[in-house]
Amino acid sequence: MENNERIEAALEAALAVQRDASGPPRLAAAMRDAVFPGGARIRPNLTLAVAQACGAEDLELAAGAAAAIELMHCASLVHDDLPCFDNALTRRGRPSVFAAHGERLAVLAGDALIVAAYQSLLAGGSAHPQRLAPLIQTISTGVAAPSGIIAGQAWECEPRVALTEYQRAKTGALFVAATVAGAQAAGVASDPWRSLGECLGEAYQVADDIRDVALDAEALGKPAGQDAALGRPSSAAELGLCGAIQLFDRLIAYASTAIPSCRGSAQLRTLVRLESKRLVPVSLTRKLAPSMARVAA
Amino acid sequence: MENNERIEAALEAALAVQRDASGPPRLAAAMRDAVFPGGARIRPNLTLAVAQACGAEDLELAAGAAAAIELMHCASLVHDDLPCFDNALTRRGRPSVFAAHGERLAVLAGDALIVAAYQSLLAGGSAHPQRLAPLIQTISTGVAAPSGIIAGQAWECEPRVALTEYQRAKTGALFVAATVAGAQAAGVASDPWRSLGECLGEAYQVADDIRDVALDAEALGKPAGQDAALGRPSSAAELGLCGAIQLFDRLIAYASTAIPSCRGSAQLRTLVRLESKRLVPVSLTRKLAPSMARVAA
């Protein structure tokens, strides 16, 4: 089975736990729309890739953890799109959950997806019960206050916030959870995997800032220009587009060197390089900053 | 230590995990206001009482599970009070979280409290790691779709709902989680404890319906008459006040007989009787239905 199939299967299984004929059908539909069809599934792919690079003997727990991280991500998107935050009518090129199902079901679907994340860990963890507590710890830390993605979103409600602090929590924290959880699911020491998650999380956020400025809504699948419209901190606004692209390339280079020595480090380096090209393609740089020469990671 | 102190200490510990100088201070304040000062803490008291009745050797895990259940309850109150649901400006006699901190922080505080619930289980579970998975299962089921409290709230978004189905999910599910988790935290068979939770959950919901009609906002600590104003199913509306009080008394009597035989069953029966008098006092019946003779449970 390919990793993408593993992820979709684990997500399907997680939603199936919360769906039967006795439950409210509109909530089930809203949850489904929050998860399928997905985006690039970049975080769960990272979890599985790290688990494989660490030589995981089976991938059931890694797939459960990967799905848990993606469900947390989907929950945060559903709540971020609410009228009181971004008031975003589209997401991944389709109506957002709140636009399609109303504000009340969007609040509840987000809540239920957070719980589904823990249920997904349980489902994958039966063969390795001793790995459950560290995984819960990792994923909870990546999501909660003081420095997970919920805290990241909450920084938007504060009068002052530093760009790095905001981005580390809003995006970086769940990337750290993704790499650390991959190692934990494989049963190996997880601390060496933090740096990779930090670099990739920061790179991803910078790429997101670049794309928010550079692409139109159709290419993004969600409203464009939101950072400026909502007064959000953005590296593209702070450094200019060329500066942001240079920062992105530097972060990807750091990420490559941050991969701990392990059985699958070469494949992981290839994955990071390919992913970086998908996030900020050279064609985009040519269009935005034709005089800029980019160094491949 | 008394059970009330155990619960407050476990709740303090759970919030402390998500609070430090690096996090957004307004989110921490909103979370705190959602949890302290508490209401009657009826669910966590039930969890601890069941664990004690089952002869739990130590109460650390039971306190962690009790706090987890209370945090889930607090999260649901914060989200239920949002403008898109009840638009409630007061709760427990003080401004609701959304009224005090705004809608955005109310959404995020509720999300963070759901995660805090799982962190609370972890903190209490270190001495009994094998009890962690069943407890996560129990608490998740009590909260999630298809039949937990989130599903209960989601029934309000459906065109048709049966009263029993709605109340079982909206209130009963977390009472079932409370009794079952008490037994699981004590390391004994938990299935016999489901009926007690079901009866008490239904009784509590009926009491809530009665109080919503019979008490004014000051005595309730939240807006009164909300069920009728929001068109919510209510046993007081369906059966009349006398009928609802009779149903309440019958449910309390069932609950007493549903207590499994165990070391502390006599104390637990006393607790149920005292709690029932607090929820629907005889003085209230005299005022509402002076001709009605109530049989003590």
Interface residues (C-beta under 8 A of the other chain):
Chain A: V17 Q18 R19 D20 S22 G23 P24 P25 R26 L27 A28 M31 A75 H79 L82 C84 F85 G102 E103 R104 L105 V107 L108 G110 D111 A112 I114 V115 A116 Y118 Q119 L122 G125 S126 P129 Q130 L132 A133 I136 Q137 S140 V143 A144 A145 P146 S147 G148 I150 A151 Q153 A154 W155 E156 C157 E158 V161 E165
Chain B: V17 Q18 R19 D20 S22 G23 P24 P25 R26 L27 A28 M31 A75 H79 L82 C84 F85 G102 E103 R104 L105 V107 L108 G110 D111 A112 I114 V115 A116 Y118 Q119 L122 G125 S126 P129 Q130 L132 A133 I136 Q137 S140 V143 A144 A145 P146 S147 G148 I150 A151 Q153 A154 W155 E156 C157 E158 V161 E165
